[in-house]
């Protein structure tokens, strides 16, 4: 998941697949699912009129989507959480 502010990359949170809680066995096939996301640690100063854009990118060749009971593929989505705090210098 990438976060851009005013078209500049400010956070690149990479998915970690497999490991504890990230392996699913379904119909005898093993799927490595996302077990966690790397966190962006650097604070980002946001001002009025700044444009924030999130972009989620999936490598569905390396990590294919699981088939649903209906025969359709599982959906994918991107989620990013934020904490906003007032600037102590403002």
N, CA, C and O of each residue as an XYZ file, in Angstrom:
360
protein
N       0.857     -1.166      0.000
C       0.000      0.000      0.000
C       0.900      1.225      0.000
O       1.785      1.363      0.845
N       0.666      2.093     -0.942
C       1.429      3.336     -1.027
C       0.537      4.512     -0.678
O      -0.637      4.548     -1.047
N       1.106      5.475      0.037
C       0.416      6.718      0.345
C       1.184      7.854     -0.313
O       2.389      8.010     -0.117
N       0.456      8.646     -1.102
C       1.035      9.805     -1.763
C       0.416     11.060     -1.175
O      -0.775     11.093     -0.864
N       1.232     12.089     -1.026
C       0.719     13.397     -0.639
C       1.164     14.377     -1.712
O       2.358     14.564     -1.946
N       0.188     14.998     -2.358
C       0.472     15.923     -3.457
C       1.351     15.252     -4.515
O       2.304     15.844     -5.021
N       1.007     14.003     -4.834
C       1.689     13.198     -5.858
C       3.118     12.790     -5.493
O       3.857     12.325     -6.361
N       3.519     12.951     -4.244
C       4.841     12.504     -3.788
C       4.648     11.316     -2.843
O       3.844     11.384     -1.914
N       5.394     10.218     -3.084
C       5.303      9.037     -2.224
C       5.814      9.388     -0.831
O       6.959      9.812     -0.680
N       4.964      9.213      0.198
C       5.368      9.521      1.578
C       5.354      8.285      2.472
O       5.880      8.328      3.584
N       4.758      7.176      2.004
C       4.715      5.948      2.797
C       4.564      4.757      1.854
O       3.700      4.753      0.976
N       5.414      3.745      2.044
C       5.333      2.515      1.266
C       5.232      1.364      2.257
O       6.243      0.935      2.815
N       4.038      0.867      2.478
C       3.780     -0.208      3.428
C       3.693     -1.529      2.668
O       2.743     -1.756      1.919
N       4.684     -2.400      2.861
C       4.755     -3.669      2.139
C       4.008     -4.773      2.881
O       4.030     -4.831      4.110
N       3.356     -5.637      2.135
C       2.661     -6.788      2.709
C       3.667     -7.890      3.031
O       4.622     -8.113      2.286
N       3.438     -8.578      4.156
C       4.229     -9.752      4.530
C       3.290    -10.944      4.435
O       2.243    -10.967      5.081
N       3.662    -11.939      3.629
C       2.817    -13.105      3.384
C       3.299    -14.306      4.188
O       4.486    -14.440      4.485
N       2.350    -15.177      4.534
C       2.676    -16.442      5.204
C       2.980    -16.247      6.680
O       2.622    -15.231      7.276
N       3.660    -17.256      7.267
C       3.973    -17.194      8.691
C       2.746    -17.437      9.542
O       1.697    -17.837      9.036
N       2.878    -17.194     10.833
C       1.768    -17.419     11.765
C       0.553    -16.574     11.387
O       0.648    -15.351     11.275
N      -0.562    -17.221     11.197
C      -1.800    -16.532     10.844
C      -1.908    -16.161      9.381
O      -2.891    -15.539      8.979
N      -0.917    -16.527      8.565
C      -0.936    -16.127      7.170
C      -0.906    -17.289      6.190
O      -0.552    -17.118      5.023
N      -1.280    -18.483      6.672
C      -1.316    -19.645      5.788
C      -2.707    -20.263      5.866
O      -3.231    -20.491      6.956
N      -3.297    -20.530      4.715
C      -4.619    -21.133      4.646
C      -4.526    -22.370      3.772
O      -3.971    -22.322      2.675
N      -5.069    -23.475      4.257
C      -5.139    -24.685      3.443
C      -6.605    -24.906      3.109
O      -7.440    -25.046      4.002
N      -6.915    -24.937      1.813
C      -8.300    -25.057      1.349
C      -8.329    -26.057      0.196
O      -7.643    -25.885     -0.812
N      -9.130    -27.095      0.360
C      -9.244    -28.145     -0.663
C      -7.873    -28.717     -1.042
O      -7.604    -28.999     -2.210
N      -7.009    -28.882     -0.027
C      -5.697    -29.474     -0.241
C      -4.659    -28.543     -0.841
O      -3.517    -28.948     -1.056
N      -5.038    -27.302     -1.113
C      -4.100    -26.319     -1.668
C      -3.722    -25.318     -0.586
O      -4.581    -24.838      0.153
N      -2.432    -25.006     -0.497
C      -1.945    -24.061      0.497
C      -1.848    -22.667     -0.109
O      -1.258    -22.475     -1.172
N      -2.439    -21.698      0.587
C      -2.411    -20.299      0.168
C      -1.652    -19.512      1.227
O      -1.937    -19.635      2.418
N      -0.686    -18.701      0.796
C      -0.065    -17.759      1.715
C      -0.845    -16.457      1.623
O      -0.927    -15.841      0.560
N      -1.408    -16.053      2.736
C      -2.178    -14.824      2.773
C      -1.372    -13.749      3.499
O      -0.340    -14.045      4.101
N      -1.829    -12.538      3.444
C      -1.140    -11.446      4.131
C      -1.279    -11.656      5.635
O      -2.389    -11.754      6.158
N      -0.148    -11.724      6.320
C      -0.161    -11.907      7.771
C       0.027    -10.585      8.503
O      -0.390    -10.437      9.652
N       0.651     -9.638      7.839
C       0.801     -8.310      8.446
C       1.277     -7.339      7.374
O       1.682     -7.739      6.282
N       1.219     -6.080      7.704
C       1.720     -5.027      6.830
C       2.836     -4.286      7.564
O       2.747     -4.044      8.768
N       3.879     -3.932      6.831
C       4.920     -3.098      7.424
C       4.314     -1.738      7.734
O       3.465     -1.244      6.992
N       4.753     -1.137      8.828
C       4.226      0.168      9.231
C       5.166      1.283      8.797
O       6.386      1.120      8.795
N       4.588      2.402      8.436
C       5.375      3.604      8.156
C       5.527      4.357      9.470
O       4.536      4.713     10.107
N       6.751      4.595      9.866
C       7.024      5.165     11.187
C       7.183      6.680     11.183
O       6.964      7.327     12.207
N       7.560      7.249     10.050
C       7.850      8.679      9.990
C       6.553      9.502      9.989
O       5.664      9.251      9.176
N       6.443     10.479     10.893
C       5.255     11.351     10.867
C       5.194     12.135      9.550
O       6.219     12.504      8.977
N       3.988     12.373      9.101
C       3.768     13.119      7.860
C       2.956     14.353      8.204
O       1.834     14.248      8.699
N       3.519     15.509      7.946
C       2.824     16.758      8.247
C       1.829     17.057      7.133
O       2.218     17.229      5.977
N       0.548     17.119      7.479
C      -0.521     17.363      6.515
C      -1.106     18.740      6.776
O      -1.416     19.098      7.912
N      -1.251     19.510      5.692
C      -1.816     20.845      5.805
C      -3.142     20.913      5.036
O      -3.435     20.052      4.206
N      -3.908     21.915      5.316
C      -5.151     22.151      4.593
C      -4.850     22.202      3.096
O      -3.870     22.815      2.671
N      -5.701     21.554      2.304
C      -5.621     21.473      0.842
C      -4.585     20.485      0.325
O      -4.431     20.356     -0.889
N      -3.857     19.770      1.212
C      -2.994     18.690      0.744
C      -3.882     17.576      0.201
O      -4.968     17.333      0.727
N      -3.427     16.907     -0.843
C      -4.165     15.810     -1.447
C      -3.498     14.494     -1.075
O      -2.342     14.262     -1.428
N      -4.225     13.622     -0.358
C      -3.728     12.297      0.008
C      -4.352     11.268     -0.920
O      -5.552     11.309     -1.192
N      -3.518     10.333     -1.410
C      -4.004      9.284     -2.308
C      -3.374      7.959     -1.885
O      -2.156      7.866     -1.726
N      -4.211      6.935     -1.703
C      -3.730      5.589     -1.383
C      -3.808      4.743     -2.636
O      -4.771      4.826     -3.398
N      -2.773      3.918     -2.846
C      -2.742      3.024     -3.996
C      -2.380      1.633     -3.494
O      -1.313      1.428     -2.917
N      -3.283      0.677     -3.721
C      -3.036     -0.718     -3.352
C      -2.681     -1.487     -4.622
O      -3.392     -1.407     -5.624
N      -1.575     -2.231     -4.575
C      -1.104     -3.001     -5.716
C      -1.018     -4.461     -5.289
O      -0.447     -4.767     -4.242
N      -1.577     -5.362     -6.088
C      -1.587     -6.786     -5.776
C      -0.846     -7.553     -6.862
O      -1.081     -7.336     -8.051
N       0.045     -8.447     -6.458
C       0.734     -9.341     -7.393
C      -0.067    -10.639     -7.416
O       0.212    -11.560     -6.649
N      -1.077    -10.709     -8.310
C      -1.952    -11.877     -8.315
C      -1.352    -13.046     -9.087
O      -1.950    -14.121     -9.142
N      -0.176    -12.849     -9.685
C       0.538    -13.990    -10.249
C       1.294    -14.722     -9.134
O       1.261    -15.950     -9.055
N       1.967    -13.963     -8.283
C       2.709    -14.561     -7.171
C       1.769    -15.037     -6.068
O       2.019    -16.066     -5.441
N       0.698    -14.299     -5.829
C      -0.281    -14.628     -4.783
C      -1.673    -14.617     -5.406
O      -2.401    -13.636     -5.254
N      -2.064    -15.702     -6.112
C      -3.358    -15.716     -6.814
C      -4.542    -15.637     -5.847
O      -4.458    -16.047     -4.689
N      -5.634    -15.101     -6.362
C      -6.853    -14.998     -5.569
C      -7.494    -16.369     -5.430
O      -7.471    -17.165     -6.369
N      -8.067    -16.650     -4.264
C      -8.755    -17.919     -4.039
C     -10.103    -17.912     -4.756
O     -10.736    -16.865     -4.898
N     -10.527    -19.077     -5.199
C     -11.852    -19.214     -5.805
C     -12.898    -19.311     -4.698
O     -12.661    -19.950     -3.673
N     -14.032    -18.693     -4.897
C     -15.147    -18.761     -3.965
C     -16.020    -19.965     -4.303
O     -15.852    -20.574     -5.360
N     -16.940    -20.310     -3.429
C     -17.863    -21.421     -3.672
C     -18.693    -21.185     -4.933
O     -19.134    -22.136     -5.579
N     -18.899    -19.924     -5.277
C     -19.686    -19.569     -6.469
C     -18.874    -19.720     -7.751
O     -19.415    -19.590     -8.849
N     -17.567    -19.996     -7.613
C     -16.695    -20.091     -8.773
C     -16.000    -18.784     -9.108
O     -15.075    -18.753     -9.919
N     -16.450    -17.703     -8.478
C     -15.808    -16.404     -8.702
C     -14.560    -16.301     -7.840
O     -14.396    -17.068     -6.891
N     -13.688    -15.370     -8.159
C     -12.464    -15.148     -7.383
C     -12.759    -14.252     -6.188
O     -13.646    -13.399     -6.226
N     -11.985    -14.472     -5.123
C     -12.127    -13.626     -3.933
C     -11.767    -12.189     -4.305
O     -10.921    -11.954     -5.168
N     -12.405    -11.250     -3.657
C     -12.122     -9.853     -3.935
C     -10.856     -9.430     -3.183
O     -10.404    -10.117     -2.267
N     -10.305     -8.309     -3.583
C      -9.173     -7.735     -2.877
C      -9.527     -6.309     -2.496
O     -10.399     -5.685     -3.100
N      -8.840     -5.808     -1.488
C      -9.097     -4.439     -1.059
C      -7.853     -3.894     -0.384
O      -6.983     -4.655      0.039
N      -7.774     -2.601     -0.286
C      -6.679     -1.944      0.415
C      -7.221     -1.161      1.590
O      -8.222     -0.454      1.470
N      -6.563     -1.288      2.718
C      -6.966     -0.566      3.931
C      -5.731      0.087      4.528
O      -4.670     -0.533      4.605
N      -5.867      1.325      4.945
C      -4.774      2.024      5.620
C      -5.387      2.830      6.754
O      -6.405      3.496      6.563
N      -4.782      2.775      7.924
C      -5.302      3.541      9.059
C      -4.407      4.746      9.318
O      -3.209      4.727      9.035
N      -5.010      5.779      9.855
C      -4.302      7.028     10.142
C      -4.609      7.479     11.559
O      -5.679      7.194     12.098
N      -3.668      8.179     12.148
C      -3.889      8.897     13.402
C      -3.495     10.344     13.144
O      -2.364     10.622     12.746
N      -4.417     11.255     13.369
C      -4.134     12.663     13.182
C      -4.033     13.335     14.544
O      -4.901     13.153     15.397
N      -2.988     14.099     14.744
C      -2.804     14.852     15.985
C      -2.454     16.288     15.632
O      -1.799     16.538     14.620
N      -2.888     17.238     16.461
C      -2.578     18.638     16.160
C      -1.069     18.883     16.266
O      -0.377     18.262     17.073
N      -0.587     19.789     15.443
C       0.817     20.192     15.489
C       1.019     21.048     16.729
O       0.342     22.061     16.911
N       1.950     20.639     17.579
C       2.172     21.393     18.841
C       2.744     22.778     18.582
O       2.677     23.641     19.458
N       3.313     23.015     17.383
C       3.882     24.308     17.062
C       2.893     25.246     16.370
O       3.209     26.406     16.105
N       1.685     24.731     16.076
C       0.711     25.558     15.338
C      -0.019     26.495     16.254
O      -0.871     27.260     15.804
